[in-house]
Amino acid sequence: MNPLCDCGGEDINKLKQQVSVMRKEIKNLRQMLDSSARAHRKHLIAIQSAVSKVGDGWKPDQTSLHSLVSPQAALEKGNIQTSPIGYISSCFSVKNGTPRQPTICGPSRAQLRIQQSVFNNPEHALVGLEHYSHVWVIFLFHKNGHLSSKAKVKPPRLNGEKVGVYSTRSPHRPNALGLTLARLDNILGDTIHLSDIDMIDGTPVLDIKPYIPEYDSPHTRRSTDSETFTSNTKQQKTTVAENDTDDSLDLQKDPEQNGQSDLHSKKKKVNNLGSFLSREEAGCPTTCLSEISAPYSLPKHFDSVLREVKAYVTQADIFQVNCENKNEVSDSDKSKPPESVMDNPCYGKEAYSAIADWINAPTVGNLKVRFTPQAERELEEFLPAHMPGLCQSDRPRFRFLRSPEEAAAAIRGVLSADPRSVYRRLSCRDRLFFFTLDTAHITCWFGQGFAEVLQVRAVEPPLLHCDQLTSSQHFAAG
């Protein structure tokens, strides 16, 4: 009796869980239906308004007609009709298991063929792009399923907490545009070979742009300008040192005029010291003074002169000497710091970049990934892509990945970031998880802090049939 009761209790619990899931799904369907009904009512109101204007005898003038059909007017208002430049042929065939960010899965690969409908000679548009290592890819989230969007979303890394959609990279946005930074591996004719991607197969691409660190990375901007500032300072130091060396050589050439030259040199050093002190009063840091005064490498008989000047000359004496030498040193020269210091007095603050705390310390951490021995053996059966003699072999082969080791690294990258949705993570913990990578179908499950790959099988033939690909995708797939 007890075993039967236990079995009946387990069945009841499972039924309750299924009923709960069904209720949530019905609730989601109702929300989608309500949003669709509201959008439908808006369209009806717009149509009724247009019909009423026509019924009242409204006749648009030539200017209005021109604005309706003029591409320039539409562009100025931001109303444009986009057309893809090509479609991605990717190792990810479905949304499930596709990385949310390009850096998650480094071995992921894709190809983009520029359509001939965009340019008569698409390969001409790619001339010069081979000099760059990365490109920005602007694309459409074409698998969202609906065009509705909400002001707040639940990022998977926050495990259910809501934030504003514009503070995330959620695909469900008012304009379903995506942006990714991909590695440029190679260019063959009109086809671009990419890696480090997060786009599924068939993604429409609207534009590509080269990645330039000096323009796109705040940290690179800061380091580049700092190097320029350092080079300017070094050049200034070298010029000052050369001037001091010339003074010592002049004294050696004219020993009879040592007295006058010595007095002139004293005045020159006093003037320099005066400019340094005026800079210090103006608020220049002490480090700036030490950097500028460091390159003064003088002969030994001038060391004692500088010590006397620094020890006994007061601020009043400095101003007096400066007044006696108005023709040599102007007031603007005394107060004006070096040009390089004025150009970048506090550079670096503009280059500061900040991100949300949950990006660096997400609620959902990374997982450890392991393979069962059976899964490892099954993965080893796959042959790399573009290997001679593949058609004669009965073993499964990859279309994009170059080795089973690269496939294993890609699987680890996908699973370590926990590709499950918040709903699956919280409500379906004991369920198996399936996803497709290239031509491999992976079965795994998740435990506490880890993910384990149970099975790696070849994708069923219907998913790889050539008729399912467009002509451009089939060409890109090779």
Secondary structure as UniProt FT lines:
FT   HELIX           2..55
FT   TURN            56..57
FT   HELIX           62..69
FT   HELIX           71..76
FT   TURN            77..78
FT   STRAND          86..90
FT   TURN            96..97
FT   HELIX           102..104
FT   TURN            106..107
FT   STRAND          109..113
FT   TURN            116..118
FT   HELIX           122..126
FT   TURN            127..128
FT   HELIX           129..131
FT   STRAND          134..140
FT   TURN            142..143
FT   STRAND          152..153
FT   HELIX           156..158
FT   TURN            159..160
FT   STRAND          163..164
FT   HELIX           165..167
FT   STRAND          177..188
FT   TURN            189..190
FT   STRAND          191..195
FT   TURN            201..202
FT   STRAND          204..210
FT   HELIX           213..216
FT   HELIX           218..253
FT   HELIX           255..257
FT   HELIX           258..281
FT   TURN            282..283
FT   HELIX           286..293
FT   TURN            294..295
FT   HELIX           300..312
FT   HELIX           315..324
FT   TURN            325..328
FT   HELIX           331..335
FT   HELIX           339..343
FT   TURN            345..348
FT   TURN            350..351
FT   HELIX           357..360
FT   STRAND          368..371
FT   HELIX           373..380
FT   TURN            385..386
FT   TURN            388..389
FT   TURN            391..392
FT   HELIX           404..416
FT   HELIX           422..427
FT   TURN            429..430
FT   STRAND          433..437
FT   TURN            438..439
FT   STRAND          440..447
FT   TURN            448..449
FT   STRAND          450..458
FT   HELIX           461..464
FT   HELIX           466..468
FT   HELIX           471..477
//
